[in-house]
């Protein structure tokens, strides 16, 4: 049996007094996994959400970031960020690290974000292709990869 801690492929070993089934390879893996699980519970419950809510959103978004469409959470994260409206605390979706940080940098201000879009459009090279996941491109814009 393999250790149940994330990012560990070592064989699990029995622990005295811990029951018949070994789950982890070391005390370090037990502590690391417990910390990760607690962090996940806290992270989502702060926003009034559960891990079931996370899993439901992940399925609805087909395992991808709600903004850019990547299937990789990015950064040091193994899960997508749970995006929420800071005023109402309502969930909006799951975002990769870069989209979450980018959106957070604009403090949920649509005017500021639109100005950034306008700025990029005004200074974009004429022949530069912009990669946009299918279905996210505005109508009439060709987005070559």
ABEGO torsion letter per residue (X at the ends): XBBABBGBABBBBBBBGAEABBABABAAAAAAAAAAAAAAAAAAAAAGBBAAAAAAAAAAAGGBBAAAGBABAEEABABBBBBBBAAAGBBAEBBBAAAAAAAAAAGGBAAAAAAAAAAAAAABBAABBBBBBBGABBBGBBBBX
